C-alpha cells in the first residue's frame, strides 16, 4: 500500500510540473507573437511609405488584437529624416498562477 501512495504522489507532482512548464511555454509564445506582430507592423509602415491611413488602420487592428500601438511620426523633430518610432505594448499571462506581465517593444521604421 505504501508503494501505491508514493507512486500516486509522484504522478501528481509530475503532472503539476508539466502543467506549470506548459504555462511558461505559453507565456514565451505570447511574447514571441508580440515580437512578430511588431516586426510586421514596422514592415507594413515602411512598405506603405509612411501613409497615415495605414498607420491608423494598424492602430485600430492592434487594439482589436489586444495590443496597444503607439506611432511617433517625428521622434526627433527632424522633418527631412523619415523615421517613425513604433511602440507596441503587450501582456503575457500565466493563467494558472495568476501572473500578468506587461512588455514593451520599441522599433523604428525608416
Legacy VTK file of the C-alpha trace (Angstrom):
# vtk DataFile Version 3.0
C-alpha trace
ASCII
DATASET POLYDATA
POINTS 110 float
0.000 0.000 0.000
2.861 2.366 0.764
4.282 1.899 -2.734
0.924 2.748 -4.351
0.636 6.013 -2.382
4.218 7.032 -3.236
3.588 6.279 -6.905
0.344 8.270 -6.887
2.016 11.274 -5.229
4.879 11.076 -7.735
2.458 11.046 -10.662
0.545 14.050 -9.255
3.768 16.022 -8.754
4.960 15.236 -12.283
1.565 16.237 -13.739
1.649 19.533 -11.831
5.196 20.233 -13.063
4.111 19.539 -16.664
1.207 21.952 -16.244
3.471 24.705 -14.906
6.023 24.131 -17.710
3.301 24.337 -20.350
2.190 27.669 -18.889
5.736 29.047 -19.141
5.914 27.848 -22.759
2.593 29.606 -23.402
3.968 32.840 -21.942
7.030 32.592 -24.180
4.790 32.062 -27.206
2.766 35.167 -26.301
5.976 37.206 -26.166
7.194 35.745 -29.463
3.857 36.522 -31.119
4.092 40.134 -29.942
7.615 40.416 -31.413
6.438 39.045 -34.750
3.441 41.391 -34.712
5.721 44.360 -34.006
8.044 43.429 -36.879
5.067 43.052 -39.238
3.727 46.482 -38.237
7.090 48.111 -38.940
7.311 46.377 -42.308
3.785 47.497 -43.283
4.557 51.096 -42.333
7.742 51.050 -44.403
6.005 49.409 -47.380
3.186 51.979 -47.313
5.724 54.808 -47.457
4.591 56.092 -44.042
0.956 56.589 -45.113
-1.171 57.992 -42.262
-4.266 55.987 -43.205
-2.274 52.751 -42.994
-0.866 53.780 -39.615
-4.372 54.486 -38.272
-5.627 51.155 -39.614
-2.724 49.365 -37.915
-3.517 51.106 -34.615
-7.149 50.006 -34.864
-6.224 46.439 -35.734
-3.671 46.307 -32.902
-6.261 47.352 -30.341
-8.607 44.652 -31.686
-5.817 42.102 -31.288
-5.159 43.106 -27.678
-2.106 45.292 -28.173
-1.502 48.995 -27.684
0.300 50.518 -30.652
1.875 53.964 -30.479
3.428 55.547 -33.557
5.507 58.715 -33.195
5.900 60.047 -36.723
8.656 62.539 -35.935
10.536 61.323 -32.859
13.470 63.715 -33.034
11.862 66.735 -34.659
13.662 66.316 -37.967
11.403 66.875 -40.948
13.920 65.790 -43.581
14.643 62.418 -41.996
11.873 59.850 -42.420
11.912 57.862 -39.238
8.924 56.558 -37.290
9.142 55.250 -33.729
6.812 52.257 -33.319
5.998 51.141 -29.767
3.942 48.032 -29.036
2.699 47.299 -25.512
1.540 43.756 -24.787
0.607 41.498 -21.868
1.792 37.959 -21.267
-0.122 35.871 -18.753
0.407 32.756 -16.674
-3.231 31.893 -16.080
-2.721 29.071 -13.600
-0.560 31.204 -11.286
-2.427 34.458 -11.905
0.682 36.276 -13.108
0.278 39.056 -15.674
3.385 40.733 -17.066
3.377 43.662 -19.442
6.051 44.225 -22.039
7.072 46.991 -24.396
8.697 46.670 -27.795
10.257 49.724 -29.434
11.487 49.877 -33.010
11.981 52.303 -35.863
10.599 52.276 -39.372
12.901 54.028 -41.842
LINES 1 111
110 0 1 2 3 4 5 6 7 8 9 10 11 12 13 14 15 16 17 18 19 20 21 22 23 24 25 26 27 28 29 30 31 32 33 34 35 36 37 38 39 40 41 42 43 44 45 46 47 48 49 50 51 52 53 54 55 56 57 58 59 60 61 62 63 64 65 66 67 68 69 70 71 72 73 74 75 76 77 78 79 80 81 82 83 84 85 86 87 88 89 90 91 92 93 94 95 96 97 98 99 100 101 102 103 104 105 106 107 108 109
